[in-house]
Amino acid sequence: MGLLQNGKWVDQWYDTKESRGEFRRQDSHFRGWISQEADAEFPPESGRYQLYVSLACPWAHRTLIFRTLKGLDEHIGVTVVEPIMLENGWELEGDQYGLDFLYQLYLKADEGYEGRVTVPVLWDKKTKTIVSNESSEIIRMFNSSFNALTGNKIDYYPEAEREGIEQLNNRIYHTVNNGVYRAGFATTQEAYEQAFYELFDSLDWLEGILSKQRYLVGSVITEADWRLFTTLIRFDAVYVGHFKCNKQRIADYPALSAYLRDLYQVEGIADTVSFEHIKTHYYASHKTINPTGVIPLGPEQDFTLAHHRGKYHAKA
């Protein structure tokens, strides 16, 4: 775990002294956009872009899901980093540029870059730069920017539902997606407890919503569902124990657990989930939290069990 400073890699854990023990995530730096506009810097061309991901990372997982759902597998290549992240950050093997570490790719894009080196990274092979390292924006690009190329017009961010999606995203991001990290990376009891209570208040709220309808905005899957999914799928295996989010498991919520199985069983999604990478990364990489690096063998989970969510008459 580290960052780039003055063009060099520094092995440094998150500093929470100035935030009273609260973990605060760094804003993404690269915010380019793939667009069909005639003068676009990054047009939607097949084979032009490479997606760098960790199979362990929930933020990167979002982009893999949208690559699958939108039929982009043949058009956008994928480089998977090694699951363990130690003193040199994310490690690469067999990279197209012969790089050993992801931070070298950041420097290739911007030799003056300073800050954390995160996944996902959407790389432009033509101009040899990073288009974006912001997962929420990469999934929006994948959702619509390549439609003319693929013919896939399924819309996970429909105009009519955007206000509701944004309201869901805002609360889920702060208290659930990032909430588990705020609990797990907290260095004071106060910061941990605040994150803990906000997290489980939101899980109770989500359980209420999903007890009445199949998906978060009703009968259609949207990006809000997939943004939540990547946290839920990791919750019982990692966040309950490793991040001390142990009030309840997702398995203890009838609606949330069935909803999680429902999403997991969407065609192609199971192939984007690797519990080997997930558990190896969290338990073996976070030496500050788990100094021994011992990886737990459990829990036993079966996401292929019947979910019975079809009773809500959802559309695919």
Secondary structure, 3 states (H helix, E strand, C coil): CEEEECCEEEECCCCCHHHCCCCCCCCCCCECCECCCCCCCECCCCCCEEEEECCCCHHHHHHHHHHHHCCCCCCEEEEECCCCCECCECECCCCCCCCCEHHHHHHHHCCCCCEECCCCEEEECCCCEEEECCHHHHHHHHHHCCHHHHCCCCCCCCHHHHHHHHHHHHHHHHHHHCHHHHHHCCCCHHHHHHHHHHHHHHHHHHHHHHCCCCECCECECCHHHHHHHHHHHHHHHHHCCCCCCCCCCHHHCHHHHHHHHHHHCCCCCHHHCCHHHHHHHHHHHCCCCCCCCCCCCCCCCCCCCCCCHHHHCCEC
